[in-house]
């Protein structure tokens, strides 16, 4: 039975991971310094391809938090901030339900103010 990839945990086939591209033979043949080791990005997580070191990537949305707040305050019941953040389906839902009967609008307003509001990719929107 083939082992598991030390980087992503997927099964190895002939010493090669089909998911992240890890090569068992290359990892054993030439150990490198930590700075020179190649990395891959999987689900916004930077992974070292030789050792299972995880570093959260500092990715931020291109959307502006101030504009999202203004849209939420003025047109939040119509889902303008949802359309702005790229969540079209949720924006249409807000449009027809008046911001989920005001409850969804209020929750989004608090999330924007606290900085936990995200765009359609799950990335936090930029600070003020």
DSSP file (Angstrom, degrees, kcal/mol; ACC not computed):
  #  RESIDUE AA STRUCTURE BP1 BP2  ACC     N-H-->O    O-->H-N    N-H-->O    O-->H-N    TCO  KAPPA ALPHA  PHI   PSI    X-CA   Y-CA   Z-CA
    1    1 A X              0   0    0      0, 0.0     2,-0.1     0, 0.0     0, 0.0   0.000 360.0 360.0 360.0 138.1    0.0    0.0    0.0
    2    2 A X        -     0   0    0      1,-0.1    11,-0.1    10,-0.1     9,-0.0  -0.406 360.0-119.3 -74.1 150.6    1.3    3.5   -0.9
    3    3 A X        -     0   0    0      8,-0.1     9,-3.3     1,-0.1     2,-0.3  -0.072  30.0 -94.5 -78.4-175.9    2.0    5.9    1.9
    4    4 A X  B     -A   11   0A   0      7,-0.2     7,-0.2    13,-0.0     2,-0.2  -0.794  37.9-103.6-104.2 147.6    0.4    9.3    2.5
    5    5 A X     >  -     0   0    0      5,-3.2     4,-1.3    -2,-0.3    -1,-0.0  -0.486  21.1-145.7 -66.3 129.6    1.7   12.6    1.2
    6    6 A X  T  4 S+     0   0    0     -2,-0.2    -1,-0.1     1,-0.2    44,-0.1   0.659  95.7  49.9 -72.4 -13.6    3.4   14.5    4.1
    7    7 A X  T  4 S+     0   0    0     42,-0.1    -1,-0.2     3,-0.1    41,-0.1   0.924 132.6   2.7 -88.6 -52.8    2.2   17.8    2.6
    8    8 A X  T  4 S-     0   0    0      2,-0.1    -2,-0.1    39,-0.0     3,-0.1   0.563  89.6-119.7-116.4 -11.4   -1.5   17.3    1.9
    9    9 A X     <  +     0   0    0     -4,-1.3    -3,-0.1     1,-0.3     2,-0.1   0.457  64.2 138.5  87.4   0.1   -2.3   13.8    3.2
   10   10 A X        -     0   0    0     -6,-0.1    -5,-3.2     1,-0.1    -1,-0.3  -0.409  64.7 -89.0 -74.3 155.6   -3.4   12.4   -0.2
   11   11 A X  B     -A    4   0A   0     -7,-0.2     7,-0.6    -3,-0.1     2,-0.3  -0.411  40.6-127.2 -67.3 139.7   -2.3    8.9   -1.1
   12   12 A X  E     -B   17   0B   0     -9,-3.3     2,-0.5     5,-0.1     5,-0.2  -0.685  15.8-158.6 -86.1 138.8    1.1    8.6   -2.9
   13   13 A X  E >  S-B   16   0B   0      3,-2.7     3,-1.2    -2,-0.3    -2,-0.0  -0.964  79.3 -19.8-119.0 112.4    1.2    6.7   -6.1
   14   14 A X  T 3  S-     0   0    0     -2,-0.5    -1,-0.1     1,-0.3     3,-0.1   0.848 127.8 -54.0  57.1  37.6    4.7    5.5   -7.0
   15   15 A X  T 3  S+     0   0    0      1,-0.2     9,-3.3     9,-0.1     2,-0.4   0.554 119.2 105.3  79.4   8.0    6.2    8.1   -4.6
   16   16 A X  E <   -BC  13  23B   0     -3,-1.2    -3,-2.7     7,-0.2     2,-0.6  -0.972  64.7-136.6-125.3 135.2    4.3   11.0   -6.3
   17   17 A X  E  >  -B   12   0B   0      5,-2.6     4,-1.2    -2,-0.4    -5,-0.1  -0.797   6.7-160.2 -89.4 123.6    1.3   12.9   -5.0
   18   18 A X  T  4 S+     0   0    0     -7,-0.6    -1,-0.1    -2,-0.6    -6,-0.1   0.628  87.4  52.6 -75.6 -13.4   -1.3   13.5   -7.7
   19   19 A X  T  4 S+     0   0    0     -8,-0.2    -1,-0.1     3,-0.1    -2,-0.0   0.928 127.4   9.4 -89.3 -52.6   -2.9   16.3   -5.6
   20   20 A X  T  4 S-     0   0    0      2,-0.1    -2,-0.1    29,-0.0    -1,-0.0   0.548  97.2-114.2-109.9  -8.8   -0.1   18.7   -4.7
   21   21 A X     <  +     0   0    0     -4,-1.2    -3,-0.1     1,-0.2     2,-0.1   0.616  52.1 165.5  88.3  12.6    2.8   17.3   -6.8
   22   22 A X        -     0   0    0     -6,-0.1    -5,-2.6     1,-0.0     2,-0.5  -0.426  22.9-154.7 -64.1 133.4    5.0   16.2   -3.9
   23   23 A X  B  >  -C   16   0B   0     -7,-0.2     4,-1.8    26,-0.2    -7,-0.2  -0.961   7.3-161.1-114.5 117.3    7.9   13.8   -5.1
   24   24 A X  H  > S+     0   0    0     -9,-3.3     4,-1.7    -2,-0.5     5,-0.2   0.889  91.1  51.9 -63.1 -41.2    9.2   11.5   -2.4
   25   25 A X  H  > S+     0   0    0    -10,-0.3     4,-2.0     1,-0.2    -1,-0.2   0.887 109.9  48.4 -66.3 -39.9   12.4   10.8   -4.3
   26   26 A X  H  > S+     0   0    0      1,-0.2     4,-1.7     2,-0.2    -1,-0.2   0.875 109.7  52.8 -68.1 -37.0   13.2   14.5   -4.7
   27   27 A X  H  < S+     0   0    0     -4,-1.8    -1,-0.2     1,-0.2    -2,-0.2   0.869 114.8  40.9 -67.3 -36.0   12.5   15.2   -1.0
   28   28 A X  H  < S+     0   0    0     -4,-1.7     3,-0.3    -5,-0.1    -1,-0.2   0.804 112.9  55.2 -80.7 -30.1   14.9   12.5    0.1
   29   29 A X  H  < S+     0   0    0     -4,-2.0     2,-0.4     1,-0.2    -2,-0.2   0.915 118.3  20.1 -73.1 -45.0   17.6   13.2   -2.4
   30   30 A X     <  -     0   0    0     -4,-1.7    -1,-0.2    -5,-0.1     2,-0.2  -0.765  67.0-161.6-134.9  88.8   18.3   16.9   -1.8
   31   31 A X        -     0   0    0     -2,-0.4     2,-0.2    -3,-0.3    -3,-0.1  -0.506  21.0-160.2 -66.8 137.1   17.3   18.5    1.5
   32   32 A X        -     0   0    0     -2,-0.2     5,-0.1     1,-0.1     2,-0.1  -0.694  23.3 -91.0-116.0 166.1   17.3   22.2    1.0
   33   33 A X     >  -     0   0    0     -2,-0.2     4,-0.8     1,-0.1     3,-0.5  -0.371  43.2-109.1 -69.9 159.5   17.4   25.2    3.3
   34   34 A X  T  4 S+     0   0    0      1,-0.2     3,-0.5     2,-0.2    -1,-0.1   0.835 117.6  52.2 -61.7 -33.6   14.0   26.4    4.5
   35   35 A X  T  4 S+     0   0    0      1,-0.2    -1,-0.2     3,-0.0    -2,-0.0   0.816 110.4  47.1 -73.9 -29.5   14.2   29.6    2.4
   36   36 A X  T  4 S+     0   0    0     -3,-0.5    -1,-0.2     2,-0.1     2,-0.2   0.499  84.0 112.8 -91.9  -3.7   15.0   27.7   -0.8
   37   37 A X  S  < S-     0   0    0     -4,-0.8     2,-0.0    -3,-0.5    -6,-0.0  -0.489  71.6-116.6 -73.1 135.6   12.3   25.1   -0.5
   38   38 A X        -     0   0    0     -2,-0.2    11,-2.4    10,-0.1    12,-0.4  -0.366  31.2-156.4 -69.8 150.7    9.5   25.4   -3.1
   39   39 A X  E     -D   48   0C   0      9,-0.2     2,-0.3    10,-0.1     9,-0.2  -0.882   7.7-158.9-125.9 158.3    6.0   26.2   -1.9
   40   40 A X  E     -D   47   0C   0      7,-2.6     7,-3.4    -2,-0.3     2,-0.5  -0.915  15.6-131.7-129.6 159.5    2.5   25.7   -3.3
   41   41 A X  E     +D   46   0C   0     -2,-0.3     2,-0.4     5,-0.2     5,-0.2  -0.967  25.7 173.1-116.2 122.2   -0.8   27.4   -2.5
   42   42 A X  E >  S-D   45   0C   0      3,-2.3     3,-1.2    -2,-0.5    -2,-0.0  -0.986  73.8 -15.9-129.0 119.4   -3.8   25.2   -1.8
   43   43 A X  T 3  S-     0   0    0     -2,-0.4    -1,-0.1     1,-0.3     3,-0.1   0.909 127.4 -53.5  53.2  48.6   -7.1   26.8   -0.6
   44   44 A X  T 3  S+     0   0    0      1,-0.2    13,-1.2    12,-0.1     2,-0.5   0.648 114.4 118.2  63.1  18.6   -5.3   30.1    0.3
   45   45 A X  E <   -DE  42  56C   0     -3,-1.2    -3,-2.3    11,-0.2     2,-0.5  -0.972  61.0-138.7-116.8 124.8   -2.8   28.2    2.5
   46   46 A X  E     -DE  41  55C   0      9,-2.0     9,-1.9    -2,-0.5     2,-0.4  -0.698  26.0-170.5 -82.0 125.4    0.9   28.3    1.6
   47   47 A X  E     -DE  40  54C   0     -7,-3.4    -7,-2.6    -2,-0.5     2,-0.4  -0.949  23.8-127.6-122.4 139.0    2.5   24.9    2.0
   48   48 A X  E     -D   39   0C   0      5,-1.6     5,-0.2    -2,-0.4    -9,-0.2  -0.690  17.8-145.0 -78.9 131.2    6.1   23.9    1.9
   49   49 A X  S    S+     0   0    0    -11,-2.4   -26,-0.2    -2,-0.4   -42,-0.1   0.630  93.7  42.8 -78.0 -11.6    6.4   21.0   -0.6
   50   50 A X  S    S+     0   0    0    -12,-0.4     2,-0.3     1,-0.3    -1,-0.2   0.836 122.5  23.9-101.1 -41.9    9.2   19.2    1.3
   51   51 A X  S    S-     0   0    0      2,-0.1     2,-2.6   -44,-0.0    -3,-0.3  -0.914  87.0-107.0-122.5 152.8    8.0   19.5    4.9
   52   52 A X        +     0   0    0     -2,-0.3     2,-0.5    -3,-0.1    -3,-0.1  -0.307  61.4 150.3 -78.9  61.8    4.4   19.9    6.2
   53   53 A X        -     0   0    0     -2,-2.6    -5,-1.6    -5,-0.2     2,-0.4  -0.815  29.2-158.3 -94.8 129.6    4.9   23.5    7.2
   54   54 A X  E     +E   47   0C   0     -2,-0.5     2,-0.4    -7,-0.2    -7,-0.2  -0.911  14.9 175.5-114.2 134.1    1.7   25.7    7.0
   55   55 A X  E     -E   46   0C   0     -9,-1.9    -9,-2.0    -2,-0.4     2,-0.4  -0.991  31.3-125.5-134.9 126.1    1.6   29.4    6.8
   56   56 A X  E     -E   45   0C   0     -2,-0.4   -11,-0.2   -11,-0.2     2,-0.1  -0.578  30.2-125.6 -73.0 124.4   -1.7   31.3    6.3
   57   57 A X        -     0   0    0    -13,-1.2     2,-1.7    -2,-0.4    -1,-0.1  -0.454  12.9-126.0 -71.4 141.0   -1.4   33.6    3.3
   58   58 A X        +     0   0    0     -2,-0.1     2,-0.4     2,-0.0    -1,-0.1  -0.546  48.4 161.2 -88.0  72.0   -2.2   37.2    3.9
   59   59 A X        -     0   0    0     -2,-1.7    65,-0.4   -15,-0.2     2,-0.4  -0.791  14.4-177.6 -97.7 136.6   -4.8   37.5    1.2
   60   60 A X        -     0   0    0     -2,-0.4    65,-0.2    63,-0.1    63,-0.1  -0.978  28.6-107.8-133.3 145.1   -7.3   40.4    1.3
   61   61 A X        -     0   0    0     63,-2.7    65,-0.3    -2,-0.4    63,-0.0  -0.239  20.0-127.8 -65.9 157.4  -10.2   41.2   -1.0
   62   62 A X  S    S+     0   0    0     63,-0.1    -1,-0.1     2,-0.1     2,-0.1   0.506  78.6 107.4 -83.1  -4.8   -9.9   44.1   -3.5
   63   63 A X  S    S-     0   0    0     61,-0.1    63,-2.0    22,-0.1     2,-0.5  -0.417  72.4-121.3 -75.7 150.9  -13.2   45.4   -2.1
   64   64 A X  B  >  -f  126   0D   0     61,-0.2     4,-2.0     1,-0.1     5,-0.1  -0.804   7.1-150.2 -99.4 130.3  -13.3   48.6    0.1
   65   65 A X  H  > S+     0   0    0     61,-0.8     4,-2.2    -2,-0.5     5,-0.1   0.858  96.3  54.3 -67.4 -37.0  -14.7   48.3    3.6
   66   66 A X  H  > S+     0   0    0     61,-0.2     4,-2.4     2,-0.2    -1,-0.2   0.927 110.3  46.1 -63.8 -45.1  -15.9   52.0    3.6
   67   67 A X  H  > S+     0   0    0      1,-0.2     4,-2.7     2,-0.2     5,-0.2   0.895 111.5  52.2 -65.8 -39.2  -17.8   51.6    0.4
   68   68 A X  H  X S+     0   0    0     -4,-2.0     4,-2.1     2,-0.2    -1,-0.2   0.897 110.3  49.2 -62.4 -39.4  -19.4   48.3    1.7
   69   69 A X  H  X S+     0   0    0     -4,-2.2     4,-2.5     2,-0.2    -2,-0.2   0.921 111.8  47.6 -65.8 -44.6  -20.4   50.1    4.9
   70   70 A X  H  X S+     0   0    0     -4,-2.4     4,-2.6     2,-0.2     5,-0.4   0.927 113.3  48.2 -62.9 -44.8  -22.0   53.0    3.0
   71   71 A X  H  X S+     0   0    0     -4,-2.7     4,-2.0     1,-0.2    10,-0.3   0.885 112.5  49.5 -62.1 -38.3  -23.8   50.6    0.6
   72   72 A X  H  X S+     0   0    0     -4,-2.1     4,-1.0    -5,-0.2    -2,-0.2   0.904 113.8  45.1 -68.4 -41.0  -25.1   48.6    3.6
   73   73 A X  H  < S+     0   0    0     -4,-2.5    -2,-0.2     2,-0.2    -1,-0.2   0.921 125.2  30.1 -67.9 -44.3  -26.3   51.7    5.4
   74   74 A X  H  < S+     0   0    0     -4,-2.6    -3,-0.2    -5,-0.2    -2,-0.2   0.925 140.8  12.6 -85.0 -47.7  -28.1   53.3    2.5
   75   75 A X  H ><>S+     0   0    0     -4,-2.0     5,-1.8    -5,-0.4     3,-1.2   0.057  86.1 119.7-120.5  24.5  -29.2   50.4    0.3
   76   76 A X  G ><5S+     0   0    0     -4,-1.0     3,-1.3     1,-0.3     6,-0.1   0.827  71.1  59.9 -62.4 -34.3  -28.7   47.4    2.6
   77   77 A X  G 3 5S+     0   0    0      1,-0.3    22,-0.9    -3,-0.2    -1,-0.3   0.744 107.4  47.9 -66.6 -20.7  -32.3   46.4    2.5
   78   78 A X  G < 5S-     0   0    0     -3,-1.2    17,-0.3    20,-0.2    -1,-0.3   0.391 118.0-112.7 -99.0   1.9  -32.0   46.0   -1.2
   79   79 A X  T <>5 +     0   0    0     -3,-1.3     4,-2.3    -4,-0.3     3,-0.4   0.703  65.7 146.2  80.5  21.3  -28.7   44.0   -1.0
   80   80 A X  H  ><S+     0   0    0     -5,-1.8     4,-2.4    -9,-0.3    -8,-0.2   0.882  73.4  50.8 -60.4 -38.9  -26.4   46.5   -2.5
   81   81 A X  H  > S+     0   0    0    -10,-0.3     4,-1.8     2,-0.2    -1,-0.2   0.823 108.9  52.6 -69.1 -29.5  -23.5   45.5   -0.3
   82   82 A X  H  4>S+     0   0    0     -3,-0.4     5,-2.1     2,-0.2     4,-0.4   0.917 110.3  46.8 -70.1 -43.2  -24.0   41.9   -1.2
   83   83 A X  H ><5S+     0   0    0     -4,-2.3     3,-1.2     1,-0.2    -2,-0.2   0.912 111.7  52.7 -62.3 -41.4  -23.9   42.7   -5.0
   84   84 A X  H 3<5S+     0   0    0     -4,-2.4    -1,-0.2     1,-0.3    -2,-0.2   0.883 107.3  50.5 -62.1 -39.5  -20.8   44.8   -4.3
   85   85 A X  T 3<5S-     0   0    0     -4,-1.8    35,-1.9    -5,-0.1    -1,-0.3   0.474 122.3-106.0 -81.2   0.4  -19.0   41.9   -2.6
   86   86 A X  T < 5S+     0   0    0     -3,-1.2     2,-1.5    -4,-0.4     3,-0.2   0.467  81.3 128.8  94.4   2.1  -19.8   39.6   -5.5
   87   87 A X     >< +     0   0    0     -5,-2.1     4,-2.1     1,-0.2    -1,-0.2  -0.635  24.5 165.6 -92.2  79.9  -22.5   37.6   -3.8
   88   88 A X  H  > S+     0   0    0     -2,-1.5     4,-2.4     2,-0.2    -1,-0.2   0.904  71.2  51.1 -65.8 -44.9  -25.2   37.9   -6.5
   89   89 A X  H  > S+     0   0    0      1,-0.2     4,-2.0     2,-0.2    -1,-0.2   0.913 112.9  45.4 -61.0 -44.0  -27.5   35.2   -5.2
   90   90 A X  H  > S+     0   0    0      2,-0.2     4,-2.5     1,-0.2    -1,-0.2   0.856 110.5  55.6 -68.3 -34.2  -27.5   36.6   -1.7
   91   91 A X  H  X S+     0   0    0     -4,-2.1     4,-2.2     2,-0.2    -2,-0.2   0.900 107.8  48.1 -63.5 -41.1  -28.1   40.1   -3.2
   92   92 A X  H  X S+     0   0    0     -4,-2.4     4,-1.9     2,-0.2    -2,-0.2   0.896 110.7  51.7 -66.0 -39.6  -31.1   38.9   -5.1
   93   93 A X  H  X S+     0   0    0     -4,-2.0     4,-1.3     1,-0.2     7,-0.3   0.921 111.2  46.9 -61.8 -44.2  -32.4   37.2   -1.9
   94   94 A X  H  X>S+     0   0    0     -4,-2.5     5,-2.3     1,-0.2     4,-0.7   0.878 108.5  57.3 -64.0 -37.3  -32.0   40.5    0.0
   95   95 A X  H  <5S+     0   0    0     -4,-2.2     3,-0.3   -17,-0.3    -1,-0.2   0.896 113.5  37.3 -61.0 -42.0  -33.7   42.4   -2.8
   96   96 A X  H  <5S+     0   0    0     -4,-1.9    -1,-0.2     1,-0.2    -2,-0.2   0.612 123.2  41.1 -88.6 -12.9  -36.9   40.3   -2.6
   97   97 A X  H  X5S-     0   0    0     -4,-1.3     4,-2.8    -5,-0.2    -1,-0.2   0.225 109.3-111.9-118.3  14.3  -36.9   39.9    1.2
   98   98 A X  H  X5S-     0   0    0     -4,-0.7     4,-1.2    -3,-0.3   -20,-0.2   0.960  87.0 -36.5  53.7  56.9  -35.9   43.5    2.3
   99   99 A X  H  4XS-     0   0    0     -5,-2.3     6,-1.7   -22,-0.9     5,-0.8   0.894 116.0 -53.5  67.2  41.9  -32.6   42.4    3.7
  100  100 A X  H >>5S-     0   0    0     -7,-0.3     3,-1.3     1,-0.2     4,-0.7   0.929 108.8 -51.0  53.4  48.5  -33.9   39.1    5.1
  101  101 A X  H 3<5S-     0   0    0     -4,-2.8    -1,-0.2     1,-0.3    -2,-0.2   0.771 101.8 -62.9  62.1  29.9  -36.6   41.1    6.9
  102  102 A X  T 3X5S+     0   0    0     -4,-1.2     4,-1.9    -3,-0.3    -1,-0.3   0.115 126.4  92.0  88.0 -21.8  -34.0   43.4    8.4
  103  103 A X  H <>5S+     0   0    0     -3,-1.3     4,-2.3     2,-0.2     5,-0.2   0.945  87.6  44.6 -71.8 -47.8  -32.2   40.7   10.3
  104  104 A X  H  X<S+     0   0    0     -5,-0.8     4,-2.5    -4,-0.7    -4,-0.2   0.885 112.5  53.5 -63.0 -39.2  -29.7   39.8    7.6
  105  105 A X  H  > S+     0   0    0     -6,-1.7     4,-2.3     2,-0.2    -1,-0.2   0.931 109.9  47.0 -61.1 -46.1  -29.0   43.5    7.0
  106  106 A X  H  X S+     0   0    0     -4,-1.9     4,-2.2    -7,-0.3    -2,-0.2   0.904 111.8  50.2 -64.1 -42.1  -28.3   44.2   10.7
  107  107 A X  H  X S+     0   0    0     -4,-2.3     4,-2.4     1,-0.2    -1,-0.2   0.922 111.8  48.0 -62.3 -44.0  -26.0   41.2   10.9
  108  108 A X  H  X S+     0   0    0     -4,-2.5     4,-2.5     2,-0.2    -2,-0.2   0.886 109.0  54.3 -64.5 -38.1  -24.1   42.3    7.8
  109  109 A X  H  X S+     0   0    0     -4,-2.3     4,-2.2     2,-0.2    -2,-0.2   0.928 110.8  45.2 -60.9 -45.5  -23.8   45.8    9.2
  110  110 A X  H  X S+     0   0    0     -4,-2.2     4,-2.3     1,-0.2    -2,-0.2   0.906 112.0  52.5 -64.7 -41.8  -22.2   44.5   12.4
  111  111 A X  H  X>S+     0   0    0     -4,-2.4     5,-2.1     1,-0.2     6,-1.0   0.888 110.0  48.4 -63.1 -38.7  -19.9   42.2   10.5
  112  112 A X  H  <5S+     0   0    0     -4,-2.5     3,-0.5     4,-0.2    -1,-0.2   0.932 112.3  48.4 -66.3 -44.5  -18.7   45.1    8.3
  113  113 A X  H  <5S+     0   0    0     -4,-2.2    -2,-0.2     1,-0.2    -1,-0.2   0.865 114.5  45.5 -63.6 -36.2  -18.1   47.3   11.4
  114  114 A X  H  <5S-     0   0    0     -4,-2.3    -1,-0.2    -5,-0.2    -2,-0.2   0.609 113.0-118.3 -83.2 -12.2  -16.2   44.5   13.2
  115  115 A X  T  <5S+     0   0    0     -4,-1.0    -3,-0.2    -3,-0.5    -4,-0.1   0.647  84.7 111.2  86.6  15.3  -14.1   43.7   10.1
  116  116 A X      < +     0   0    0     -5,-2.1     2,-0.3    -6,-0.2    -4,-0.2   0.328  41.8 115.7-103.7   7.8  -15.4   40.1    9.7
  117  117 A X        -     0   0    0     -6,-1.0     8,-1.7    -5,-0.1     2,-0.3  -0.592  48.0-166.1 -77.5 136.8  -17.3   40.7    6.4
  118  118 A X  B     -G  124   0E   0     -2,-0.3     6,-0.2     6,-0.2   -33,-0.1  -0.774  15.7-119.5-123.1 164.8  -15.9   38.8    3.5
  119  119 A X    >   -     0   0    0      4,-2.3     3,-1.8    -2,-0.3   -33,-0.2  -0.178  51.9 -76.7 -90.1-169.8  -16.3   38.8   -0.3
  120  120 A X  T 3  S+     0   0    0    -35,-1.9   -34,-0.1     1,-0.3   -35,-0.0   0.702 131.9  52.7 -66.2 -18.2  -17.6   35.9   -2.5
  121  121 A X  T 3  S-     0   0    0      2,-0.1    -1,-0.3     3,-0.0     3,-0.1   0.419 118.4-108.5 -94.9   1.1  -14.2   34.1   -2.2
  122  122 A X  S <  S+     0   0    0     -3,-1.8     2,-0.3     1,-0.3    -2,-0.1   0.582  74.0 138.9  83.0  10.7  -14.2   34.3    1.6
  123  123 A X        -     0   0    0      1,-0.1    -4,-2.3   -63,-0.1    -1,-0.3  -0.700  59.0-111.2 -87.7 138.2  -11.4   36.9    1.7
  124  124 A X  B     -G  118   0E   0    -65,-0.4   -63,-2.7    -2,-0.3    -6,-0.2  -0.423  35.7-112.6 -67.2 142.4  -11.8   39.7    4.2
  125  125 A X        -     0   0    0     -8,-1.7   -61,-0.2   -65,-0.2   -63,-0.1  -0.406  42.3 -86.6 -75.4 155.4  -12.5   43.1    2.7
  126  126 A X  B     -f   64   0D   0    -63,-2.0   -61,-0.8   -65,-0.3    -1,-0.1  -0.120  46.5-103.0 -59.7 152.9   -9.8   45.8    2.9
  127  127 A X              0   0    0      1,-0.1   -62,-0.4   -63,-0.1   -61,-0.2  -0.186 360.0 360.0 -69.1 171.1   -9.7   48.1    5.9
  128  128 A X              0   0    0    -63,-0.1    -1,-0.1   -64,-0.1    -2,-0.1   0.515 360.0 360.0 -42.9 360.0  -10.9   51.6    5.8
